[in-house]
Each structure stands twice: as structure tokens, then as C-alpha cells.
């Protein structure tokens, strides 16, 4: 390293390396590019996730057999009858 690689800034107690400043600028530029790339990737993943969730929501709407629909009466399943009877028996005790 050469003494000419350093510059003393006015009001500064220590010397500042010109090479260090240049390297820092390069590193910052590289970091900026990396962050922009990561940002684009994350946005792409987010759009993919939103698309998948919308598709799954539509599929659930089409096959609504597994979801409650309010106000609909129908026959009780065996499981519901057993649960109802066990609740009635526990209330009697």
C-alpha cells in the first residue's frame, strides 16, 4: 500500500482510504442490485402464492361439500347423532 492511497479530510482526525471509499461504493452498488433482484423474486413468489390461493378458494367454492352452509336443514349424520345423544346423557347427570 502506498502513502498516496490515503487522503486526509479537513476536520478529520484519521486518514480515509480512497480505495476503501471506492470499494464501499462498489459494494453498495452490488448490494443494491442484489436487493433489487431479491425484491423481484419475492414479488414473483407473492404473485404465485396469491394466484394459488385464489385458485384454491374457487375450488373450495365449487366443491362446497366440506363447508357449512347456514340455514340448510338435512338429516343428521351418524356422528352427529352419537354426539347429540352423549350431550343429552351428560346433561341428565
KARA-V670008 format. One record per helix or strand. SS is the DSSP state (@ for helix, = for strand). FROM is the first residue (numbers start at 1). TO is the last residue. Records with the same first field share a line. If there is no record, write none. Layout:
# KARA-V670008
SS=FROM-TO, FROM-TO
This chain:
# KARA-V670008
@=3-5, 18-62, 64-66, 78-92
==6-7, 16-17
